Amino acid sequence: MTLLELLYYKPDLILLDSTNCLVRAQLQHYKPLSPELIRFRFLKLFQALVKCVETNSFNGIIKFMDKVSDERYELGFEIHEVQTAINILEECLWKKILKFVDDDKQISAMKQVTRILCNAKMELAGRYALLSKEYIYN
């Protein structure tokens, strides 16, 4: 199985694991959210990641993270809470890669997922920095 096949054929396993891990993390702004809403949010991040894998481009994740960063910042989420959610998805993906992706494709798949989600976290950090400066100066 390739990374794309994993993403196409096993999204429910990835999303279920990610949702359960984030619920267990008990992060302040995620605690009041239902597992269904958390899963929906992971689905949107997951879809942005899939688009990046399909197109071999970071544009989808960067655009997505700009929107998410703005929304979460306005809702009072701490940056570490959002980054933790991204880290959880990455960890769950790595576990599924090790389980389902062909041995000779695993390292490449892990590197691709890490590059995409690293770009997501860098965009998150940059956006939060920009938003906090705007807050301070307004």
N, C-alpha and C positions, 0 to 999 in steps of 0.2 A: 504494500500500500504506500502511496505517496502522501506528502503533506496535504495536497489539495484533496485527495480522496478522503483522508481523515476528516478534513474540514467539511466536506460535502456530506459524508455518510455517518459521522459520529457527533454532530453538533449537540444533540441532546445530552450525551454523556459529559461532554465538556462543560456545557452550561449548568447542568445539575451539580457537578462537582464544584464548579466555581461559586455557584449560589450558596451551596451548603457551607463552603469554607468562609465566605464573606459573612454569612449569618453567624457562624461560630466566632468570628473575629470581634463581634460586639463593638464596632466602631460607632462613636456617638451619633453621627448623622445618618448612618445606615440602620441602626437599631430599630427605629420606628417604622422602617419600610417593610412591607410584606415581602416574603420570598418571591412572590410572583412579579412584583415590581423590580426587585433586584435582578431576577432572571431576565426580565425585559431589557434592563439597562445593559446587562452583560451581552445580551443578544445584539444590541446595537454596536457595541464595541467589537464583538466577534465578527459582525458583518463588515465593519470597516477593515478589520484585519484580513478577512477573506478577500476583499477587493484588492488589497495591497498585494497579497500573494498572487492573485490572478493576473494583475497588471505589472507586477514587479516594480512597484512604485510606492512611495510613501505619501503621495498626495492625499489619498483617501483618509488615512489616519490623522494627518495633520489638520485637515479641514474638520474632521469629526472632533478632534480634541479641542480645537478652538471653540467650538460650540459647547462642548461639555464643560470646559474650563469656565466659560462665562456663566453657564447655568449653575454649576456647583458653587462657584465663588459667590454669586448672588444669594444662594441658599445658605451660605455660611459654612460650607464644608471646608475643613482644613485640607491643605494640599496633601498631607500624608495619608488622609483617608482615601482620596481618589487614587493616589499612587499605590496604596495597598491593594485596592481593587484590581488595578492593572497587573500588579505583581501576582495576585492570586490567579488571574486568568493565565498568565504566563506559566506559572508552576503547574497548573492543571493541564495545559497544553503539552508541556514537557513530559508529564507522566503518560499522557495518551500517545505521544510520539514514541516513547520507549516501548509502549505496549503494542501499538498497531502499525507503525511505519516500518518498512523493511529496514533491516540492519544497516545496509549500505547507504541508506538515505537519511538516517536519523540525525547525524551531526549537521548535515546541511539544513534539514528541517528546523532543528533547534536554533541554529544561527539565524535563519530567516525570521523566525518568530521573535527572537530576541532583538534583532535589528528593528523590526517594525514597532515592537512595544517600547523599545528604547527611544525611538523617535516620538512615540506618543507621550512618554514621560518628559522628554525634553520640551515638547510643545506645551505640555501642562505647566511645567515650571516657568517657562518663559511667559506664558499667558498670565499666570498668577502674579508674577513679578510686575508685569505691565499693569494689571488691574489694581494691585495694591498701590502702585505709584499714582495712578489716577485717583484712587480713593484719598490718598494723603494730600494731593494737590487741589482737590475740589472742595 
